[in-house]
Amino acid sequence: MWMYLGLLAALFLGLHNLAKKHAVQGNEVLPILLGTLCAGFVLILPFFIGSRFFPEYTREIGFYITPIPWKTHGFIIIKSMIMTASWILAYQALKHLPITIVTPIRSAGPFFTFLGAIFIYREQPNALQWVGFFVIILSVILYANIGKKEGIHFRKNKWIFAIVGATFLGASSGLYDKFLIQNLVLNPQTLQFWFCWYTILMLLVILSITWFPKAEKRSAFTFRWTIIAVGILLQTADYFYFKSLQDPDALIMLLSAIKRSQLIIAVVIGGLVFKEKNKRKKLVPLAGILIGVFLILYS
């Protein structure tokens, strides 16, 4: 069941990436990130209020946000710090690179997750799962070669380094999620609510220094409806992802790879909407990624 929850997370992540690309085009990045988090926070806030005033009802519908000790808050703050850095790098890169390049590089996340899953959690996939995993990794490498034909040289473009750094931090957060969900026994909505809250506070501090005092930057910001859509889609994707991690049999390295099936939305629909180059050639490694996901599911 955790594999199919992972696919649902991938579906909403793919839609999230499309909305995010529209939101950041020619726009200020940090206020967009703050806006998406606020939208997601507003989505979850009724469950927090309901958990305090109508606990029996929120338990019944499965969205009760549990009280947690201060020590657990500290662990969630660490996650917020990791993801704040990852998102700032990723949003800046997305603003300057095609979505059909950014998304595949982000798909290298399973490789970093693979190392952590093997050495930290001692995960042991079966033979077919190993094959599927490495098919996905090889397909991502093929994407990088296609990217060079769009005039994007991976060694000379600083935004490539930004998205690689974002990918590494995102993979680290994914490994940390398993600890939060399984070791600290946090339910998805509790983790999502407090993570949003602390990340918003961190961004407000950053924006108070880098954006709010500067009139020219404030005037460069354009509100778009996709900012709200990004926040809602991300929270929905995270909910299914955290639900899958609640399964004690869930393998984080395979779950991370399954989420890469979001590429079918980013490459096919995103390529058409944003009219990016080499769409047909990108379908070849995309097929490889889907085959890898199929092998993991079939196993």
C-alpha positions as CSV (number, residue, x, y, z in Angstrom):
1,M,0.0,0.0,0.0
2,W,2.9,2.4,0.8
3,M,4.0,2.2,-2.8
4,Y,0.7,3.4,-4.2
5,L,0.6,6.2,-1.6
6,G,4.0,7.2,-3.0
7,L,2.5,7.3,-6.5
8,L,-0.3,9.6,-5.3
9,A,2.4,11.8,-3.8
10,A,4.2,11.8,-7.2
11,L,1.0,12.9,-9.0
12,F,0.5,16.0,-6.8
13,L,4.2,16.8,-6.9
14,G,4.1,16.8,-10.7
15,L,1.2,19.3,-10.6
16,H,3.0,21.2,-7.9
17,N,6.1,21.6,-10.1
18,L,4.1,23.0,-13.0
19,A,2.3,25.5,-10.8
20,K,5.6,26.5,-9.3
21,K,7.2,27.1,-12.7
22,H,4.4,29.5,-13.6
23,A,4.6,31.3,-10.2
24,V,8.3,32.0,-10.4
25,Q,8.7,33.1,-14.0
26,G,10.0,36.7,-14.0
27,N,9.0,37.0,-10.4
28,E,10.5,37.5,-6.9
29,V,11.3,34.0,-5.5
30,L,11.3,34.4,-1.7
31,P,7.9,36.0,-1.3
32,I,6.5,33.3,-3.6
33,L,8.0,30.6,-1.3
34,L,6.5,32.4,1.7
35,G,3.1,32.7,0.0
36,T,3.0,29.0,-0.9
37,L,3.8,28.0,2.7
38,C,1.1,30.4,4.0
39,A,-1.4,28.8,1.6
40,G,-0.5,25.4,2.8
41,F,-0.6,26.5,6.5
42,V,-4.1,27.9,6.0
43,L,-5.2,24.6,4.5
44,I,-4.0,22.7,7.7
45,L,-5.0,25.3,10.3
46,P,-8.6,24.2,10.6
47,F,-7.4,20.8,11.7
48,F,-5.2,22.3,14.4
49,I,-8.2,24.4,15.7
50,G,-10.5,21.4,15.5
51,S,-7.9,19.3,17.4
52,R,-8.0,21.7,20.3
53,F,-11.8,22.4,20.4
54,F,-13.3,19.3,18.7
55,P,-10.7,16.5,19.4
56,E,-13.1,13.6,19.1
57,Y,-14.3,14.7,15.7
58,T,-10.8,15.3,14.3
59,R,-9.7,11.9,15.6
60,E,-12.8,10.4,13.9
61,I,-11.9,11.9,10.5
62,G,-8.2,11.0,10.9
63,F,-6.8,14.5,11.0
64,Y,-6.1,15.0,14.7
65,I,-3.0,17.1,15.4
66,T,-1.4,15.6,18.6
67,P,0.3,17.7,21.3
68,I,4.1,17.1,21.2
69,P,6.9,17.8,23.7
70,W,9.4,20.6,23.2
71,K,12.1,18.2,22.3
72,T,10.1,17.0,19.3
73,H,9.6,20.6,18.3
74,G,13.4,20.9,18.2
75,F,13.6,18.0,15.7
76,I,10.9,19.6,13.5
77,I,12.8,22.9,13.6
78,I,15.9,21.1,12.2
79,K,13.8,19.8,9.3
80,S,12.5,23.4,8.7
81,M,16.1,24.7,8.5
82,I,17.1,22.0,6.0
83,M,14.1,22.5,3.7
84,T,14.2,26.3,3.9
85,A,17.8,26.2,2.5
86,S,16.8,23.6,-0.1
87,W,13.7,25.5,-1.3
88,I,15.6,28.8,-1.6
89,L,18.2,27.1,-3.8
90,A,15.6,25.2,-5.8
91,Y,13.3,28.2,-6.4
92,Q,16.2,30.4,-7.6
93,A,17.3,27.6,-10.0
94,L,13.8,27.0,-11.3
95,K,13.6,30.7,-12.1
96,H,16.6,30.5,-14.4
97,L,16.5,27.0,-15.8
98,P,13.9,25.0,-17.9
99,I,11.6,22.9,-15.9
100,T,12.6,19.9,-18.1
101,I,16.1,20.3,-16.8
102,V,15.4,21.2,-13.1
103,T,13.0,18.3,-12.5
104,P,15.3,15.6,-13.8
105,I,18.2,16.9,-11.7
106,R,15.9,16.9,-8.7
107,S,15.2,13.3,-9.6
108,A,18.8,12.5,-8.7
109,G,17.6,12.7,-5.1
110,P,17.1,8.9,-4.9
111,F,20.8,8.4,-5.3
112,F,21.5,10.5,-2.2
113,T,18.6,8.8,-0.4
114,F,20.0,5.4,-1.5
115,L,23.3,6.0,0.3
116,G,21.5,7.1,3.5
117,A,19.0,4.2,3.3
118,I,21.7,1.6,3.0
119,F,24.1,3.0,5.6
120,I,21.7,4.6,8.1
121,Y,18.5,2.5,8.0
122,R,20.1,-0.8,6.6
123,E,17.4,-1.2,4.0
124,Q,17.7,-4.3,1.8
125,P,15.7,-4.2,-1.4
126,N,15.3,-7.4,-3.5
127,A,17.0,-8.0,-6.8
128,L,14.1,-6.6,-9.0
129,Q,14.0,-3.5,-6.8
130,W,17.7,-2.9,-7.2
131,V,17.3,-3.1,-11.0
132,G,14.4,-0.7,-11.0
133,F,16.3,1.8,-8.8
134,F,19.4,1.9,-11.0
135,V,17.3,2.1,-14.2
136,I,15.9,5.4,-12.7
137,I,19.4,6.7,-11.9
138,L,20.8,6.0,-15.4
139,S,17.8,7.7,-16.9
140,V,18.4,10.8,-14.9
141,I,22.1,10.8,-16.1
142,L,20.7,10.7,-19.7
143,Y,18.6,13.7,-19.0
144,A,21.7,15.7,-18.0
145,N,23.3,15.0,-21.4
146,I,20.2,16.2,-23.2
147,G,20.3,19.4,-21.2
148,K,23.6,20.3,-22.8
149,K,21.8,20.7,-26.1
150,E,19.8,23.5,-24.7
151,G,23.0,25.5,-24.1
152,I,23.1,24.6,-20.4
153,H,26.6,23.5,-19.5
154,F,26.4,21.7,-16.2
155,R,29.9,22.6,-15.0
156,K,29.7,26.4,-15.8
157,N,26.1,27.3,-14.8
158,K,25.8,28.4,-11.2
159,W,22.1,27.5,-11.2
160,I,23.0,23.9,-11.8
161,F,25.1,23.9,-8.6
162,A,22.1,25.5,-6.8
163,I,19.7,22.8,-7.9
164,V,22.2,20.1,-7.1
165,G,22.6,21.5,-3.6
166,A,18.8,21.7,-3.2
167,T,18.6,18.1,-4.3
168,F,21.1,17.0,-1.7
169,L,19.4,18.9,1.1
170,G,16.0,17.6,-0.1
171,A,17.3,14.0,0.0
172,S,18.6,14.6,3.5
173,S,15.2,15.8,4.6
174,G,13.6,12.7,3.1
175,L,15.9,10.5,5.2
176,Y,15.1,12.6,8.2
177,D,11.4,12.3,7.5
178,K,11.6,8.5,8.2
179,F,13.1,9.2,11.6
180,L,10.4,11.8,12.4
181,I,7.5,9.6,11.3
182,Q,8.7,6.2,12.5
183,N,11.0,6.9,15.4
184,L,9.2,9.9,16.9
185,V,5.8,8.4,15.8
186,L,4.5,11.7,14.4
187,N,1.3,11.6,12.3
188,P,1.4,13.4,8.9
189,Q,-0.8,16.3,9.8
190,T,1.1,17.1,13.1
191,L,4.4,17.1,11.2
192,Q,3.0,19.2,8.4
193,F,1.4,21.8,10.7
194,W,4.5,22.5,12.8
195,F,6.9,22.2,9.9
196,C,4.9,24.9,8.0
197,W,4.8,27.1,11.1
198,Y,8.5,27.1,11.8
199,T,9.4,27.4,8.1
200,I,7.2,30.5,7.8
201,L,8.9,32.1,10.8
202,M,12.3,31.5,9.3
203,L,11.3,33.0,6.0
204,L,9.8,36.0,7.6
205,V,13.2,36.7,9.3
206,I,15.0,36.3,6.0
207,L,12.5,38.5,4.1
208,S,12.7,41.2,6.8
209,I,16.3,41.6,5.9
210,T,16.4,40.9,2.1
211,W,13.0,41.9,0.7
212,F,10.6,43.9,2.9
213,P,12.9,46.9,3.3
214,K,13.6,47.2,-0.5
215,A,10.9,49.0,-2.4
216,E,12.3,48.0,-5.8
217,K,12.1,44.3,-4.9
218,R,8.6,44.7,-3.5
219,S,7.4,46.4,-6.7
220,A,8.9,43.5,-8.8
221,F,6.7,41.0,-7.1
222,T,3.5,39.9,-8.9
223,F,0.9,37.8,-7.2
224,R,-0.4,34.8,-9.2
225,W,-3.1,32.3,-8.4
226,T,-0.5,29.5,-8.9
227,I,1.2,30.6,-5.7
228,I,-1.8,29.4,-3.7
229,A,-2.0,26.3,-5.9
230,V,1.6,25.4,-5.2
231,G,1.0,25.5,-1.4
232,I,-2.1,23.3,-1.6
233,L,-0.6,20.8,-4.0
234,L,2.6,20.5,-1.9
235,Q,0.7,19.8,1.3
236,T,-1.5,17.2,-0.4
237,A,1.6,15.5,-1.8
238,D,3.4,15.6,1.6
239,Y,0.3,14.1,3.3
240,F,0.4,11.0,1.0
241,Y,4.1,10.8,1.3
242,F,4.1,10.9,5.1
243,K,1.2,8.4,5.2
244,S,3.3,6.0,3.2
245,L,6.2,6.4,5.6
246,Q,3.9,5.3,8.5
247,D,4.1,1.8,7.1
248,P,6.9,0.0,9.0
249,D,7.7,-1.9,5.8
250,A,8.2,1.2,3.7
251,L,11.7,1.5,2.1
252,I,12.7,5.2,1.9
253,M,15.1,4.6,-1.0
254,L,12.3,3.0,-3.1
255,L,9.7,5.5,-2.1
256,S,12.1,8.3,-3.2
257,A,12.5,6.6,-6.5
258,I,8.7,6.0,-7.0
259,K,8.1,9.8,-6.5
260,R,10.2,10.4,-9.6
261,S,7.2,9.3,-11.7
262,Q,6.1,13.0,-11.3
263,L,8.4,13.5,-14.4
264,I,5.6,12.4,-16.8
265,I,3.7,15.5,-15.8
266,A,6.6,17.8,-15.7
267,V,8.1,16.7,-19.0
268,V,5.0,16.0,-21.1
269,I,2.6,18.7,-19.9
270,G,5.2,21.1,-18.7
271,G,7.0,20.9,-22.1
272,L,3.8,21.7,-23.9
273,V,2.7,24.5,-21.6
274,F,6.1,26.3,-21.4
275,K,7.1,25.3,-24.9
276,E,10.6,24.0,-23.9
277,K,13.1,22.3,-26.2
278,N,13.9,18.6,-27.0
279,K,10.6,17.3,-25.6
280,R,10.7,14.2,-27.7
281,K,14.3,13.3,-26.8
282,K,13.4,13.7,-23.1
283,L,10.7,11.1,-23.5
284,V,13.4,8.4,-23.9
285,P,14.9,8.8,-20.4
286,L,11.4,9.5,-19.1
287,A,10.4,6.0,-20.3
288,G,13.4,4.6,-18.5
289,I,12.3,6.2,-15.3
290,L,8.8,4.8,-15.7
291,I,10.2,1.3,-16.4
292,G,12.2,1.6,-13.2
293,V,9.2,2.6,-11.2
294,F,7.2,-0.3,-12.8
295,L,9.9,-2.8,-11.8
296,I,9.8,-1.6,-8.2
297,L,6.0,-1.8,-8.1
298,Y,6.0,-5.2,-9.8
299,S,8.5,-6.6,-7.3
